[in-house]
């Protein structure tokens, strides 16, 4: 399976980025908290989210609109990270020894995700709480925070969740850094954000049915962790052995960049 993953990363980095976003959504870091986030950003209780049959069209629109703003917030951060990665991080990782170190670190992250080892700081997350800020604001500032709080929370999600989703995010950023311009990094991280955002939006649309599905998925977290870990290990090997550099040269040759 590992050989298959290695070949996949070298030939199809863009689908891999999208799938990595989906796996991040399904991870124990994110999935269990999705109902709480949907409730928090929309102001709709979890009880109401579970009772979709009696939900009004107005409440449904509110949940979806809040989710779109939330997705836009974390997508902006991830896309900017991808664009920046190709400019300065790429210069570092093009060095053979730096790439080897980065690859080894990503392999270690993969072992952490599979629970083979435990890296404590990767088990925590930090996020901003805009509720108190909104309560203290007045006039136009309060109205602005009320309308765009989901977007600001999306920014907070991307920045504060980095330690927890860092292994997968770091691996995709490492892939993005090997481009000679910002285009490849931007595309990779846009696809990663889409992979994370699409299931979140579907959860907002389906609400009670999505919550039921999430509860069933939780029983299979071990499989998600193993698959995630194998993907990270494979990416780490590709980076450490110079496979991403060859991939980038191939993309240039066929005119993708």
DRENPA-3360 file (N, C-alpha, C; in nm, 2 decimals, always signed):
BEGIN
1 = XXXXXXXX = +0.08/-0.12/+0.00/+0.00/+0.00/+0.00/+0.09/+0.13/+0.00 ~ +0.20/+0.12/+0.07/+0.29/+0.24/+0.08/+0.34/+0.27/-0.05 ~ +0.38/+0.17/-0.13/+0.44/+0.19/-0.26/+0.33/+0.26/-0.35 ~ +0.21/+0.22/-0.34/+0.10/+0.27/-0.41/+0.08/+0.42/-0.38 ~ +0.09/+0.45/-0.25/+0.08/+0.59/-0.20/+0.19/+0.68/-0.26 ~ +0.31/+0.62/-0.26/+0.43/+0.69/-0.31/+0.41/+0.73/-0.45 ~ +0.36/+0.64/-0.53/+0.34/+0.66/-0.68/+0.23/+0.77/-0.69 ~ +0.13/+0.76/-0.61/+0.01/+0.85/-0.62/+0.06/+0.99/-0.59;
9 = XXXXXXXX = +0.14/+1.02/-0.49/+0.19/+1.15/-0.46/+0.27/+1.21/-0.57 ~ +0.35/+1.13/-0.63/+0.44/+1.18/-0.74/+0.36/+1.21/-0.87 ~ +0.25/+1.14/-0.89/+0.18/+1.15/-1.01/+0.05/+1.24/-1.00 ~ +0.00/+1.25/-0.88/-0.13/+1.32/-0.87/-0.13/+1.40/-0.74 ~ -0.05/+1.50/-0.72/-0.05/+1.58/-0.60/-0.18/+1.66/-0.57 ~ -0.25/+1.70/-0.67/-0.37/+1.78/-0.65/-0.48/+1.70/-0.59 ~ -0.52/+1.58/-0.64/-0.62/+1.50/-0.58/-0.58/+1.46/-0.43 ~ -0.45/+1.44/-0.41/-0.40/+1.40/-0.28/-0.43/+1.52/-0.18;
17 = XXXXXXXX = -0.41/+1.64/-0.22/-0.44/+1.76/-0.14/-0.58/+1.76/-0.10 ~ -0.67/+1.74/-0.20/-0.82/+1.74/-0.17/-0.85/+1.63/-0.07 ~ -0.80/+1.51/-0.09/-0.83/+1.40/+0.00/-0.78/+1.42/+0.14 ~ -0.66/+1.49/+0.14/-0.60/+1.52/+0.27/-0.69/+1.61/+0.35 ~ -0.76/+1.71/+0.28/-0.86/+1.79/+0.35/-0.97/+1.71/+0.40 ~ -1.02/+1.62/+0.33/-1.13/+1.53/+0.37/-1.09/+1.45/+0.50 ~ -0.97/+1.40/+0.49/-0.92/+1.32/+0.60/-0.91/+1.40/+0.73 ~ -0.86/+1.53/+0.71/-0.85/+1.62/+0.82/-0.99/+1.64/+0.88;
25 = XXXXXXXX = -1.09/+1.66/+0.80/-1.23/+1.68/+0.85/-1.27/+1.55/+0.93 ~ -1.24/+1.43/+0.88/-1.28/+1.31/+0.95/-1.19/+1.28/+1.07 ~ -1.09/+1.35/+1.10/-0.99/+1.32/+1.21/-1.06/+1.34/+1.34 ~ -1.01/+1.27/+1.45/-1.06/+1.29/+1.58/-1.04/+1.44/+1.63 ~ -0.95/+1.52/+1.57/-0.94/+1.66/+1.60/-1.06/+1.74/+1.56 ~ -1.12/+1.71/+1.45/-1.22/+1.80/+1.39/-1.36/+1.74/+1.40 ~ -1.38/+1.62/+1.36/-1.52/+1.56/+1.34/-1.60/+1.57/+1.46 ~ -1.55/+1.53/+1.58/-1.64/+1.53/+1.70/-1.69/+1.67/+1.74;
33 = XXXXXXXX = -1.62/+1.77/+1.69/-1.66/+1.91/+1.73/-1.74/+1.98/+1.62 ~ -1.76/+1.92/+1.51/-1.84/+1.99/+1.40/-1.98/+2.03/+1.45 ~ -2.05/+1.94/+1.51/-2.19/+1.99/+1.56/-2.18/+2.11/+1.65 ~ -2.08/+2.11/+1.74/-2.06/+2.22/+1.83/-2.03/+2.35/+1.75 ~ -1.94/+2.34/+1.65/-1.90/+2.45/+1.57/-2.02/+2.50/+1.49 ~ -2.10/+2.41/+1.43/-2.22/+2.46/+1.36/-2.31/+2.53/+1.45 ~ -2.33/+2.49/+1.57/-2.41/+2.56/+1.67/-2.35/+2.69/+1.71 ~ -2.22/+2.69/+1.73/-2.16/+2.81/+1.78/-2.16/+2.93/+1.67;
41 = XXXXXXXX = -2.13/+2.89/+1.55/-2.12/+3.00/+1.45/-2.26/+3.04/+1.40 ~ -2.36/+2.96/+1.42/-2.49/+3.00/+1.37/-2.59/+3.05/+1.48 ~ -2.55/+3.02/+1.60/-2.64/+3.05/+1.71/-2.76/+2.96/+1.73 ~ -2.76/+2.85/+1.66/-2.87/+2.75/+1.67/-2.82/+2.64/+1.76 ~ -2.90/+2.60/+1.85/-2.87/+2.49/+1.95/-2.85/+2.36/+1.88 ~ -2.77/+2.27/+1.94/-2.74/+2.14/+1.89/-2.87/+2.06/+1.89 ~ -2.96/+2.09/+1.98/-3.09/+2.02/+1.98/-3.17/+2.06/+1.86 ~ -3.17/+2.19/+1.82/-3.24/+2.23/+1.70/-3.17/+2.17/+1.57;
49 = XXXXXXXX = -3.04/+2.16/+1.57/-2.97/+2.10/+1.46/-3.01/+1.95/+1.44 ~ -3.04/+1.88/+1.55/-3.08/+1.74/+1.54/-3.22/+1.73/+1.50 ~ -3.30/+1.83/+1.51/-3.44/+1.83/+1.48/-3.47/+1.90/+1.35 ~ -3.41/+1.85/+1.24/-3.42/+1.91/+1.11/-3.56/+1.92/+1.05 ~ -3.64/+1.82/+1.09/-3.78/+1.82/+1.03/-3.86/+1.94/+1.07 ~ -3.83/+2.00/+1.19/-3.91/+2.12/+1.24/-3.83/+2.25/+1.22 ~ -3.72/+2.24/+1.15/-3.64/+2.36/+1.13/-3.70/+2.45/+1.02 ~ -3.71/+2.58/+1.04/-3.76/+2.67/+0.94/-3.66/+2.70/+0.84;
57 = XXXXXXXX = -3.71/+2.74/+0.72/-3.62/+2.78/+0.61/-3.53/+2.89/+0.65 ~ -3.57/+2.98/+0.73/-3.49/+3.10/+0.78/-3.37/+3.05/+0.86 ~ -3.40/+2.95/+0.95/-3.29/+2.90/+1.03/-3.19/+2.82/+0.95 ~ -3.25/+2.75/+0.85/-3.16/+2.67/+0.76/-3.07/+2.76/+0.69 ~ -3.12/+2.87/+0.63/-3.04/+2.97/+0.56/-2.93/+3.02/+0.65 ~ -2.97/+3.05/+0.77/-2.87/+3.11/+0.87/-2.75/+3.01/+0.89 ~ -2.78/+2.88/+0.91/-2.68/+2.78/+0.93/-2.59/+2.78/+0.81 ~ -2.65/+2.77/+0.69/-2.57/+2.76/+0.57/-2.48/+2.88/+0.55;
65 = XXXXXXXX = -2.54/+3.00/+0.56/-2.47/+3.13/+0.54/-2.35/+3.14/+0.64 ~ -2.38/+3.10/+0.77/-2.27/+3.11/+0.87/-2.16/+3.01/+0.83 ~ -2.20/+2.89/+0.78/-2.10/+2.79/+0.75/-2.01/+2.84/+0.63 ~ -2.07/+2.91/+0.53/-2.00/+2.96/+0.42/-1.90/+3.06/+0.46 ~ -1.94/+3.15/+0.56/-1.84/+3.25/+0.61/-1.73/+3.18/+0.69 ~ -1.76/+3.08/+0.76/-1.66/+3.01/+0.84/-1.56/+2.94/+0.75 ~ -1.61/+2.88/+0.65/-1.53/+2.81/+0.55/-1.44/+2.91/+0.48 ~ -1.49/+3.03/+0.44/-1.42/+3.13/+0.37/-1.30/+3.18/+0.46;
73 = XXXXXXXX = -1.33/+3.19/+0.60/-1.23/+3.23/+0.69/-1.11/+3.14/+0.70 ~ -1.13/+3.01/+0.72/-1.02/+2.92/+0.73/-0.95/+2.89/+0.59 ~ -1.03/+2.90/+0.48/-0.98/+2.88/+0.35/-0.88/+2.99/+0.32 ~ -0.91/+3.11/+0.36/-0.82/+3.23/+0.33/-0.69/+3.20/+0.39 ~ -0.68/+3.16/+0.52/-0.56/+3.14/+0.59/-0.48/+3.03/+0.52 ~ -0.54/+2.91/+0.49/-0.47/+2.80/+0.43/-0.42/+2.84/+0.29 ~ -0.49/+2.91/+0.21/-0.45/+2.95/+0.08/-0.33/+3.05/+0.08 ~ -0.34/+3.14/+0.18/-0.22/+3.23/+0.20/-0.10/+3.16/+0.24;
81 = XXXXXXXX = -0.12/+3.06/+0.33/+0.00/+2.98/+0.37/+0.06/+2.90/+0.25 ~ -0.03/+2.85/+0.16/+0.02/+2.78/+0.04/+0.10/+2.87/-0.05 ~ +0.04/+3.00/-0.07/+0.11/+3.09/-0.16/+0.25/+3.13/-0.10 ~ +0.25/+3.15/+0.03/+0.38/+3.19/+0.10/+0.48/+3.08/+0.10 ~ +0.43/+2.95/+0.11/+0.52/+2.84/+0.12/+0.61/+2.83/+0.00 ~ +0.56/+2.86/-0.12/+0.64/+2.85/-0.24/+0.75/+2.96/-0.25 ~ +0.73/+3.06/-0.17/+0.82/+3.17/-0.19/+0.95/+3.16/-0.10 ~ +0.93/+3.13/+0.03/+1.04/+3.12/+0.12/+1.07/+2.98/+0.17;
89 = XXXXXXXX = +0.96/+2.90/+0.21/+0.99/+2.77/+0.25/+1.05/+2.68/+0.14 ~ +1.00/+2.71/+0.02/+1.05/+2.63/-0.09/+1.20/+2.64/-0.11 ~ +1.26/+2.76/-0.09/+1.40/+2.78/-0.10/+1.48/+2.70/+0.00 ~ +1.42/+2.68/+0.12/+1.48/+2.60/+0.22/+1.48/+2.45/+0.19 ~ +1.36/+2.40/+0.15/+1.34/+2.26/+0.13/+1.40/+2.21/+0.00 ~ +1.44/+2.30/-0.09/+1.51/+2.26/-0.21/+1.65/+2.21/-0.18 ~ +1.70/+2.25/-0.06/+1.83/+2.19/-0.02/+1.81/+2.04/+0.02 ~ +1.90/+1.96/-0.03/+1.88/+1.81/-0.02/+1.87/+1.77/+0.13;
97 = XXXXXXXX = +1.95/+1.83/+0.22/+1.96/+1.79/+0.36/+1.84/+1.84/+0.43 ~ +1.79/+1.97/+0.40/+1.67/+2.02/+0.46/+1.55/+1.94/+0.42 ~ +1.54/+1.89/+0.30/+1.43/+1.81/+0.25/+1.43/+1.68/+0.33 ~ +1.55/+1.62/+0.35/+1.56/+1.50/+0.42/+1.51/+1.51/+0.57 ~ +1.55/+1.63/+0.63/+1.50/+1.65/+0.77/+1.35/+1.67/+0.77 ~ +1.30/+1.75/+0.67/+1.15/+1.77/+0.67/+1.08/+1.64/+0.65 ~ +1.13/+1.56/+0.56/+1.07/+1.43/+0.53/+1.07/+1.34/+0.65 ~ +1.18/+1.34/+0.73/+1.18/+1.26/+0.85/+1.08/+1.31/+0.95;
105 = XXXXXXXX = +1.07/+1.44/+0.97/+0.97/+1.50/+1.06/+0.83/+1.46/+1.02 ~ +0.80/+1.46/+0.89/+0.66/+1.43/+0.85/+0.64/+1.28/+0.87 ~ +0.74/+1.19/+0.86/+0.72/+1.05/+0.89/+0.69/+1.03/+1.04 ~ +0.76/+1.11/+1.12/+0.74/+1.11/+1.27/+0.59/+1.15/+1.30 ~ +0.55/+1.26/+1.23/+0.41/+1.30/+1.24/+0.31/+1.19/+1.21 ~ +0.35/+1.12/+1.10/+0.26/+1.00/+1.06/+0.25/+0.90/+1.16 ~ +0.37/+0.87/+1.23/+0.37/+0.77/+1.33/+0.29/+0.82/+1.45 ~ +0.29/+0.95/+1.48/+0.21/+1.01/+1.59/+0.06/+0.99/+1.56;
113 = XXXXXXXX = +0.02/+1.02/+1.43/-0.12/+1.01/+1.39/-0.17/+0.87/+1.41 ~ -0.08/+0.77/+1.38/-0.12/+0.63/+1.39/-0.11/+0.58/+1.54 ~ -0.07/+0.67/+1.63/-0.06/+0.64/+1.77/+0.06/+0.54/+1.80 ~ +0.15/+0.53/+1.71/+0.27/+0.45/+1.73/+0.36/+0.52/+1.83 ~ +0.37/+0.66/+1.82/+0.43/+0.74/+1.92/+0.34/+0.85/+1.96 ~ +0.37/+0.92/+2.07/+0.28/+1.03/+2.12/+0.36/+1.16/+2.13 ~ +0.32/+1.26/+2.05/+0.38/+1.40/+2.06/+0.28/+1.49/+2.12 ~ +0.29/+1.52/+2.25/+0.19/+1.58/+2.33/+0.14/+1.72/+2.27;
121 = XXXXXXXX = +0.23/+1.80/+2.22/+0.19/+1.93/+2.18/+0.10/+1.93/+2.05 ~ +0.10/+1.82/+1.98/+0.02/+1.80/+1.86/-0.13/+1.76/+1.90 ~ -0.15/+1.74/+2.03/-0.29/+1.70/+2.07/-0.37/+1.81/+2.12 ~ -0.32/+1.94/+2.11/-0.39/+2.05/+2.16/-0.43/+2.15/+2.05 ~ -0.53/+2.23/+2.08/-0.56/+2.34/+1.99/-0.60/+2.46/+2.07 ~ -0.58/+2.58/+2.00/-0.61/+2.71/+2.06/-0.70/+2.79/+1.96 ~ -0.80/+2.85/+2.01/-0.88/+2.93/+1.92/-0.94/+3.05/+2.00 ~ -0.96/+3.16/+1.92/-1.01/+3.28/+1.98/-1.16/+3.27/+2.01;
129 = XXXXXXXX = -1.20/+3.34/+2.11/-1.34/+3.34/+2.15/-1.39/+3.49/+2.12 ~ -1.48/+3.50/+2.02/-1.52/+3.64/+1.98/-1.65/+3.68/+2.05 ~ -1.70/+3.59/+2.14/-1.83/+3.62/+2.21/-1.82/+3.74/+2.30 ~ -1.71/+3.73/+2.38/-1.69/+3.84/+2.48/-1.66/+3.97/+2.41 ~ -1.58/+3.96/+2.30/-1.55/+4.08/+2.22/-1.68/+4.14/+2.16 ~ -1.77/+4.06/+2.11/-1.89/+4.11/+2.05/-1.98/+4.17/+2.16 ~ -1.98/+4.11/+2.28/-2.07/+4.17/+2.39/-2.02/+4.31/+2.43 ~ -1.89/+4.33/+2.42/-1.83/+4.46/+2.46/-1.84/+4.56/+2.35;
137 = XXXXXXXX = -1.85/+4.52/+2.23/-1.86/+4.61/+2.12/-1.99/+4.69/+2.12 ~ -1.99/+4.80/+2.05/-2.11/+4.89/+2.05/-2.13/+4.94/+1.90 ~ -2.25/+4.97/+1.87/-2.28/+5.04/+1.74/-2.24/+4.95/+1.62 ~ -2.18/+5.02/+1.53/-2.14/+4.96/+1.40/-2.04/+4.84/+1.42 ~ -1.95/+4.86/+1.52/-1.86/+4.75/+1.55/-1.93/+4.63/+1.59 ~ -2.03/+4.64/+1.68/-2.10/+4.52/+1.72/-2.18/+4.46/+1.61 ~ -2.24/+4.54/+1.52/-2.31/+4.49/+1.40/-2.21/+4.41/+1.31 ~ -2.10/+4.47/+1.29/-2.00/+4.41/+1.20/-1.95/+4.27/+1.26;
145 = XXXXXXXX = -1.93/+4.27/+1.39/-1.88/+4.14/+1.46/-1.99/+4.04/+1.45 ~ -2.12/+4.08/+1.47/-2.23/+3.99/+1.47/-2.25/+3.93/+1.33 ~ -2.23/+4.01/+1.22/-2.24/+3.95/+1.09/-2.13/+3.87/+1.04 ~ -2.01/+3.91/+1.08/-1.89/+3.84/+1.03/-1.81/+3.76/+1.13 ~ -1.88/+3.73/+1.25/-1.82/+3.65/+1.35/-1.78/+3.51/+1.30 ~ -1.87/+3.45/+1.21/-1.83/+3.31/+1.16/-1.71/+3.32/+1.07 ~ -1.69/+3.43/+1.00/-1.56/+3.44/+0.92/-1.44/+3.46/+1.01 ~ -1.45/+3.54/+1.11/-1.34/+3.56/+1.21/-1.31/+3.43/+1.28;
153 = XXXXXXXX = -1.42/+3.35/+1.31/-1.40/+3.22/+1.38/-1.33/+3.12/+1.28 ~ -1.36/+3.14/+1.15/-1.29/+3.05/+1.05/-1.14/+3.08/+1.05 ~ -1.11/+3.21/+1.06/-0.96/+3.25/+1.07/-0.90/+3.19/+1.20 ~ -0.98/+3.20/+1.31/-0.93/+3.14/+1.43/-0.91/+2.99/+1.42 ~ -1.01/+2.92/+1.36/-1.00/+2.78/+1.34/-0.87/+2.74/+1.27 ~ -0.84/+2.81/+1.16/-0.72/+2.78/+1.08/-0.59/+2.80/+1.16 ~ -0.59/+2.91/+1.23/-0.47/+2.95/+1.31/-0.46/+2.87/+1.44 ~ -0.57/+2.85/+1.51/-0.56/+2.78/+1.64/-0.56/+2.63/+1.63;
161 = XXXXXXXX = -0.61/+2.58/+1.52/-0.62/+2.43/+1.51/-0.49/+2.37/+1.45 ~ -0.40/+2.46/+1.42/-0.27/+2.41/+1.35/-0.20/+2.31/+1.43 ~ -0.18/+2.32/+1.56/-0.11/+2.21/+1.63/-0.18/+2.08/+1.62 ~ -0.31/+2.07/+1.61/-0.38/+1.95/+1.61/-0.39/+1.89/+1.47 ~ -0.41/+1.97/+1.37/-0.42/+1.92/+1.23/-0.28/+1.94/+1.16 ~ -0.18/+1.99/+1.24/-0.05/+2.02/+1.19/+0.02/+1.92/+1.11 ~ +0.01/+1.79/+1.15/+0.08/+1.69/+1.07/+0.04/+1.68/+0.92 ~ -0.09/+1.68/+0.90/-0.14/+1.67/+0.76/-0.12/+1.80/+0.69;
169 = XXXXXXXX = -0.15/+1.91/+0.76/-0.14/+2.05/+0.70/+0.01/+2.07/+0.67 ~ +0.10/+2.03/+0.76/+0.24/+2.05/+0.73/+0.29/+1.97/+0.61 ~ +0.24/+1.85/+0.59/+0.28/+1.77/+0.48/+0.24/+1.83/+0.35 ~ +0.11/+1.89/+0.34/+0.06/+1.95/+0.22/+0.14/+2.08/+0.20 ~ +0.17/+2.15/+0.30/+0.25/+2.27/+0.28/+0.39/+2.24/+0.23 ~ +0.45/+2.13/+0.28/+0.58/+2.09/+0.23/+0.57/+2.06/+0.08 ~ +0.46/+1.99/+0.04/+0.44/+1.96/-0.11/+0.43/+2.09/-0.18 ~ +0.35/+2.19/-0.12/+0.33/+2.32/-0.19/+0.46/+2.40/-0.21;
177 = XXXXXXXX = +0.55/+2.38/-0.11/+0.68/+2.46/-0.11/+0.77/+2.43/-0.23 ~ +0.75/+2.31/-0.30/+0.84/+2.27/-0.40/+0.81/+2.34/-0.54 ~ +0.71/+2.42/-0.54/+0.68/+2.49/-0.67/+0.77/+2.60/-0.69 ~ +0.80/+2.64/-0.81/+0.89/+2.75/-0.84/+0.82/+2.88/-0.83 ~ +0.69/+2.88/-0.82/+0.61/+3.00/-0.81/+0.49/+2.98/-0.71 ~ +0.41/+3.08/-0.69/+0.30/+3.06/-0.59/+0.19/+2.99/-0.64 ~ +0.18/+2.96/-0.77/+0.06/+2.90/-0.83/+0.04/+2.76/-0.78 ~ +0.14/+2.68/-0.78/+0.12/+2.54/-0.73/+0.09/+2.53/-0.59;
185 = XXXXXXXX = +0.16/+2.61/-0.50/+0.13/+2.62/-0.36/-0.02/+2.66/-0.33 ~ -0.06/+2.76/-0.41/-0.20/+2.81/-0.39/-0.30/+2.71/-0.43 ~ -0.27/+2.64/-0.54/-0.37/+2.54/-0.59/-0.38/+2.42/-0.49 ~ -0.26/+2.38/-0.44/-0.26/+2.27/-0.34/-0.34/+2.30/-0.22 ~ -0.31/+2.42/-0.16/-0.38/+2.46/-0.04/-0.53/+2.49/-0.06 ~ -0.56/+2.54/-0.18/-0.70/+2.56/-0.22/-0.78/+2.43/-0.22 ~ -0.72/+2.33/-0.27/-0.78/+2.20/-0.28/-0.79/+2.14/-0.14 ~ -0.68/+2.16/-0.06/-0.69/+2.11/+0.08/-0.80/+2.18/+0.16;
193 = XXXXXXXX = -0.82/+2.31/+0.14/-0.93/+2.38/+0.21/-1.06/+2.34/+0.15 ~ -1.07/+2.31/+0.02/-1.20/+2.26/-0.03/-1.23/+2.12/+0.03 ~ -1.13/+2.03/+0.04/-1.15/+1.90/+0.10/-1.20/+1.91/+0.24 ~ -1.16/+2.01/+0.31/-1.21/+2.03/+0.45/-1.34/+2.11/+0.45 ~ -1.36/+2.20/+0.36/-1.48/+2.28/+0.35/-1.60/+2.21/+0.30 ~ -1.59/+2.13/+0.20/-1.70/+2.07/+0.13/-1.78/+1.98/+0.23 ~ -1.72/+1.89/+0.31/-1.79/+1.81/+0.40/-1.85/+1.90/+0.52 ~ -1.78/+2.01/+0.55/-1.84/+2.10/+0.65/-1.97/+2.16/+0.60;
201 = XXXXXXXX = -1.97/+2.20/+0.48/-2.09/+2.27/+0.42/-2.20/+2.16/+0.41 ~ -2.16/+2.04/+0.37/-2.26/+1.93/+0.36/-2.33/+1.91/+0.50 ~ -2.24/+1.92/+0.60/-2.29/+1.90/+0.74/-2.39/+2.01/+0.77 ~ -2.37/+2.13/+0.72/-2.46/+2.24/+0.75/-2.59/+2.22/+0.67 ~ -2.58/+2.17/+0.56/-2.70/+2.15/+0.47/-2.79/+2.03/+0.53 ~ -2.72/+1.92/+0.57/-2.79/+1.80/+0.61/-2.82/+1.80/+0.76 ~ -2.75/+1.87/+0.83/-2.77/+1.89/+0.98/-2.79/+1.75/+1.05 ~ -2.92/+1.72/+1.08/-2.94/+1.60/+1.17/-2.89/+1.47/+1.10;
209 = XXXXXXXX = -2.91/+1.46/+0.97/-2.86/+1.34/+0.90/-2.70/+1.34/+0.91 ~ -2.64/+1.45/+0.90/-2.49/+1.46/+0.90/-2.45/+1.42/+1.04 ~ -2.52/+1.47/+1.15/-2.48/+1.44/+1.28/-2.49/+1.29/+1.31 ~ -2.59/+1.23/+1.26/-2.61/+1.09/+1.27/-2.49/+1.01/+1.20 ~ -2.45/+1.06/+1.09/-2.34/+0.99/+1.01/-2.21/+1.01/+1.09 ~ -2.19/+1.13/+1.14/-2.07/+1.16/+1.22/-2.06/+1.06/+1.34 ~ -2.17/+1.04/+1.41/-2.17/+0.94/+1.52/-2.13/+0.80/+1.48 ~ -2.17/+0.76/+1.36/-2.13/+0.63/+1.31/-1.98/+0.63/+1.27;
217 = XXXXXXXX = -1.93/+0.74/+1.21/-1.79/+0.75/+1.17/-1.70/+0.74/+1.29 ~ -1.74/+0.80/+1.40/-1.66/+0.80/+1.52/-1.61/+0.66/+1.56 ~ -1.70/+0.56/+1.53/-1.66/+0.42/+1.56/-1.54/+0.37/+1.48 ~ -1.51/+0.44/+1.38/-1.40/+0.39/+1.29/-1.28/+0.49/+1.29 ~ -1.27/+0.56/+1.39/-1.16/+0.66/+1.40/-1.02/+0.59/+1.39 ~ -1.01/+0.47/+1.43/-0.88/+0.40/+1.43/-0.84/+0.38/+1.28 ~ -0.94/+0.34/+1.19/-0.91/+0.33/+1.05/-0.86/+0.46/+0.99 ~ -0.94/+0.57/+1.03/-0.90/+0.70/+0.98/-0.76/+0.74/+1.02;
225 = XXXXXXXX = -0.72/+0.71/+1.15/-0.59/+0.74/+1.20/-0.48/+0.66/+1.12 ~ -0.51/+0.54/+1.10/-0.41/+0.45/+1.03/-0.39/+0.50/+0.88 ~ -0.50/+0.53/+0.81/-0.49/+0.58/+0.67/-0.42/+0.71/+0.67 ~ -0.45/+0.80/+0.76/-0.39/+0.93/+0.77/-0.24/+0.92/+0.80 ~ -0.21/+0.83/+0.89/-0.06/+0.81/+0.92/+0.01/+0.75/+0.81 ~ -0.04/+0.66/+0.73/+0.02/+0.60/+0.62/+0.05/+0.71/+0.51 ~ -0.05/+0.79/+0.49/-0.04/+0.90/+0.39/+0.08/+0.99/+0.43 ~ +0.09/+1.03/+0.56/+0.19/+1.12/+0.60/+0.33/+1.05/+0.59;
233 = XXXXXXXX = +0.34/+0.92/+0.63/+0.46/+0.85/+0.61/+0.51/+0.85/+0.47 ~ +0.41/+0.82/+0.38/+0.45/+0.82/+0.23/+0.49/+0.96/+0.18 ~ +0.42/+1.06/+0.22/+0.46/+1.20/+0.18/+0.60/+1.23/+0.24 ~ +0.63/+1.19/+0.36/+0.76/+1.21/+0.42/+0.87/+1.14/+0.34 ~ +0.85/+1.02/+0.30/+0.94/+0.94/+0.22/+0.97/+1.01/+0.09 ~ +0.86/+1.05/+0.02/+0.87/+1.12/-0.11/+0.96/+1.25/-0.09 ~ +0.93/+1.33/+0.01/+1.01/+1.45/+0.03/+1.15/+1.42/+0.06 ~ +1.18/+1.33/+0.15/+1.31/+1.30/+0.20/+1.40/+1.24/+0.08;
241 = XXXXXXXX = +1.34/+1.17/-0.01/+1.41/+1.11/-0.12/+1.42/+1.19/-0.24 ~ +1.36/+1.31/-0.24/+1.37/+1.40/-0.35/+1.26/+1.38/-0.45 ~ +1.16/+1.30/-0.42/+1.05/+1.27/-0.51/+0.97/+1.39/-0.55 ~ +0.95/+1.48/-0.46/+0.87/+1.60/-0.49/+0.94/+1.69/-0.59 ~ +1.07/+1.69/-0.57/+1.15/+1.77/-0.67/+1.14/+1.72/-0.81 ~ +1.14/+1.59/-0.82/+1.12/+1.53/-0.96/+0.98/+1.55/-1.01 ~ +0.89/+1.55/-0.92/+0.75/+1.57/-0.95/+0.73/+1.71/-1.01 ~ +0.79/+1.81/-0.94/+0.78/+1.95/-0.99/+0.84/+1.96/-1.12;
249 = XXXXXXXX = +0.96/+1.90/-1.15/+1.02/+1.91/-1.28/+0.93/+1.85/-1.39 ~ +0.87/+1.74/-1.35/+0.78/+1.68/-1.45/+0.66/+1.77/-1.48 ~ +0.61/+1.83/-1.38/+0.49/+1.93/-1.40/+0.54/+2.04/-1.49 ~ +0.66/+2.09/-1.47/+0.71/+2.20/-1.55/+0.72/+2.15/-1.70 ~ +0.77/+2.03/-1.72/+0.80/+1.98/-1.85/+0.67/+1.96/-1.93 ~ +0.56/+1.93/-1.86/+0.43/+1.91/-1.94/+0.35/+2.04/-1.94 ~ +0.40/+2.14/-1.88/+0.34/+2.28/-1.90/+0.23/+2.30/-1.80 ~ +0.23/+2.23/-1.68/+0.12/+2.26/-1.58/+0.15/+2.39/-1.51;
257 = X = +0.28/+2.41/-1.48/+0.31/+2.54/-1.41/+0.34/+2.65/-1.51;
% end
